[in-house]
């Protein structure tokens, strides 16, 4: 295994749930542990933290934190982790600064040089909150403080257990924006537990899908979201694809923004962001039509050249699922069997993908 990878394998019983998991995550960026409620996500996270001992193995880079076969088990306080729970769990008797400094003291006790306090506070956008008591903070502010406290421990791995689940939309957006900044600026690997496909699409580079205590799939987030046999466990997201794009320019007169995906350009309703800003686009399969020739005199603005990479019947919907490689990303389209047959579509055929609409996630990494 590469020395910048993290390998986790656990097996055992957690209440009525049988855990049998073995996965690998990159030693940089954000990995989502993604599954429905009750699938075992938190159990795996607690096992990695050493808080709920379970038979198995955990290797972080070249360091073994646990190997049951060899009798190795580092206690929770010996594992250089930061843990952010669903609830912020701040110390009520300490100010915001006191809570964050607590994490710093834990780092110093281990002989480590903690991160720069001011840098972490700025990244989490909490510099103005230092004198406040936790009870006077909003939900989003409490979670940003909790993340800052975890970071001040100087962790080698950051574990986050659905940190947005108890927040309203405004709080969720504020924390997500800070996590994106953390993703860009720090090199700490994060394992992010969630059952929300929108969060995962926006934040994670890599994902591990879990169901009933077992791994169902793992790989790059954009790749898995485009897989024809993948259904998000939150049950809310429709089939579609994720595209990583870059702002090219702004058209203030028409109130549109042009973004680049590989060598091609998409036009979308105006968003904030200077040229070069990275954005994430989610495009539903039902909003992508296909044509063999480039249409003319049509209201759809986004027409992308591509080549069909895969076709599969969708028994549940009665449609055909088609993946189209557009260079720099893959689109997914759902069309009828009749349309597929009349157009003689098959892998390798060049097509034009007509994108009728898309959703946008704010600038990210």
ChimeraX attribute file (.defattr): number of C-alpha atoms within 10 A of each C-alpha:
attribute: neighborCount
match mode: 1-to-1
recipient: residues
	/A:1	10
	/A:2	10
	/A:3	12
	/A:4	13
	/A:5	16
	/A:6	22
	/A:7	18
	/A:8	19
	/A:9	21
	/A:10	24
	/A:11	18
	/A:12	15
	/A:13	14
	/A:14	14
	/A:15	7
	/A:16	6
	/A:17	15
	/A:18	15
	/A:19	25
	/A:20	18
	/A:21	18
	/A:22	16
	/A:23	15
	/A:24	20
	/A:25	24
	/A:26	20
	/A:27	21
	/A:28	18
	/A:29	20
	/A:30	25
	/A:31	27
	/A:32	26
	/A:33	28
	/A:34	28
	/A:35	25
	/A:36	18
	/A:37	14
	/A:38	12
	/A:39	22
	/A:40	23
	/A:41	26
	/A:42	19
	/A:43	21
	/A:44	25
	/A:45	20
	/A:46	17
	/A:47	22
	/A:48	26
	/A:49	25
	/A:50	20
	/A:51	13
	/A:52	14
	/A:53	18
	/A:54	21
	/A:55	17
	/A:56	21
	/A:57	22
	/A:58	26
	/A:59	19
	/A:60	20
	/A:61	16
	/A:62	12
	/A:63	10
	/A:64	15
	/A:65	21
	/A:66	26
	/A:67	17
	/A:68	13
	/A:69	9
	/A:70	8
	/A:71	7
	/A:72	14
	/A:73	19
	/A:74	14
	/A:75	13
	/A:76	17
	/A:77	12
	/A:78	12
	/A:79	17
	/A:80	17
	/A:81	21
	/A:82	24
	/A:83	22
	/A:84	23
	/A:85	18
	/A:86	15
	/A:87	17
	/A:88	19
	/A:89	12
	/A:90	20
	/A:91	16
	/A:92	11
	/A:93	11
	/A:94	16
	/A:95	19
	/A:96	28
	/A:97	20
	/A:98	18
	/A:99	22
	/A:100	26
	/A:101	18
	/A:102	18
	/A:103	20
	/A:104	24
	/A:105	15
	/A:106	17
	/A:107	20
	/A:108	15
	/A:109	10
	/A:110	14
	/A:111	9
	/A:112	14
	/A:113	13
	/A:114	18
	/A:115	15
	/A:116	12
	/A:117	17
	/A:118	11
	/A:119	12
	/A:120	20
	/A:121	22
	/A:122	13
	/A:123	18
	/A:124	23
	/A:125	18
	/A:126	18
	/A:127	16
	/A:128	10
	/A:129	17
	/A:130	15
	/A:131	12
	/A:132	14
	/A:133	19
	/A:134	22
	/A:135	13
	/A:136	11
	/A:137	14
	/A:138	12
	/A:139	20
	/A:140	23
	/A:141	21
	/A:142	23
	/A:143	28
	/A:144	26
	/A:145	27
	/A:146	26
	/A:147	28
	/A:148	29
	/A:149	27
	/A:150	24
	/A:151	29
	/A:152	25
	/A:153	27
	/A:154	24
	/A:155	20
	/A:156	17
	/A:157	23
	/A:158	21
	/A:159	24
	/A:160	23
	/A:161	20
	/A:162	20
	/A:163	24
	/A:164	24
	/A:165	13
	/A:166	15
	/A:167	18
	/A:168	11
	/A:169	10
	/A:170	11
	/A:171	18
	/A:172	18
	/A:173	16
	/A:174	18
	/A:175	24
	/A:176	21
	/A:177	19
	/A:178	18
	/A:179	21
	/A:180	19
	/A:181	16
	/A:182	21
	/A:183	21
	/A:184	12
	/A:185	11
	/A:186	11
	/A:187	14
	/A:188	19
	/A:189	22
	/A:190	26
	/A:191	24
	/A:192	24
	/A:193	26
	/A:194	25
	/A:195	22
	/A:196	20
	/A:197	20
	/A:198	15
	/A:199	19
	/A:200	23
	/A:201	22
	/A:202	24
	/A:203	24
	/A:204	22
	/A:205	20
	/A:206	24
	/A:207	27
	/A:208	23
	/A:209	23
	/A:210	20
	/A:211	18
	/A:212	17
	/A:213	23
	/A:214	19
	/A:215	19
	/A:216	14
	/A:217	14
	/A:218	20
	/A:219	16
	/A:220	13
	/A:221	21
	/A:222	22
	/A:223	17
	/A:224	21
	/A:225	25
	/A:226	24
	/A:227	18
	/A:228	20
	/A:229	12
	/A:230	14
	/A:231	16
	/A:232	20
	/A:233	19
	/A:234	15
	/A:235	11
	/A:236	11
	/A:237	13
	/A:238	14
	/A:239	21
	/A:240	26
	/A:241	24
	/A:242	23
	/A:243	21
	/A:244	19
	/A:245	24
	/A:246	23
	/A:247	22
	/A:248	19
	/A:249	17
	/A:250	20
	/A:251	12
	/A:252	9
	/A:253	6
	/A:254	9
	/A:255	11
	/A:256	15
	/A:257	21
	/A:258	19
	/A:259	24
	/A:260	19
	/A:261	19
	/A:262	14
	/A:263	8
	/A:264	15
	/A:265	17
	/A:266	18
	/A:267	19
	/A:268	17
	/A:269	15
	/A:270	14
	/A:271	17
	/A:272	11
	/A:273	17
	/A:274	14
	/A:275	14
	/A:276	13
	/A:277	17
	/A:278	18
	/A:279	21
	/A:280	20
	/A:281	20
	/A:282	21
	/A:283	23
	/A:284	22
	/A:285	21
	/A:286	17
	/A:287	16
	/A:288	23
	/A:289	17
	/A:290	24
	/A:291	15
	/A:292	14
	/A:293	11
	/A:294	13
	/A:295	12
	/A:296	7
	/A:297	5
	/A:298	6
	/A:299	8
	/A:300	13
	/A:301	13
	/A:302	17
	/A:303	22
	/A:304	21
	/A:305	19
	/A:306	21
	/A:307	19
	/A:308	21
	/A:309	16
	/A:310	16
	/A:311	19
	/A:312	14
	/A:313	16
	/A:314	16
	/A:315	8
	/A:316	6
	/A:317	10
	/A:318	12
	/A:319	18
	/A:320	19
	/A:321	26
	/A:322	28
	/A:323	24
	/A:324	28
	/A:325	21
	/A:326	22
	/A:327	15
	/A:328	13
	/A:329	18
	/A:330	22
	/A:331	25
	/A:332	28
	/A:333	27
	/A:334	26
	/A:335	18
	/A:336	14
	/A:337	14
	/A:338	11
	/A:339	13
	/A:340	18
	/A:341	10
	/A:342	8
	/A:343	11
	/A:344	10
	/A:345	18
	/A:346	16
	/A:347	13
	/A:348	13
	/A:349	13
	/A:350	19
	/A:351	22
	/A:352	22
	/A:353	26
	/A:354	20
	/A:355	23
	/A:356	16
	/A:357	16
	/A:358	13
	/A:359	13
	/A:360	15
	/A:361	15
	/A:362	18
	/A:363	21
	/A:364	21
	/A:365	19
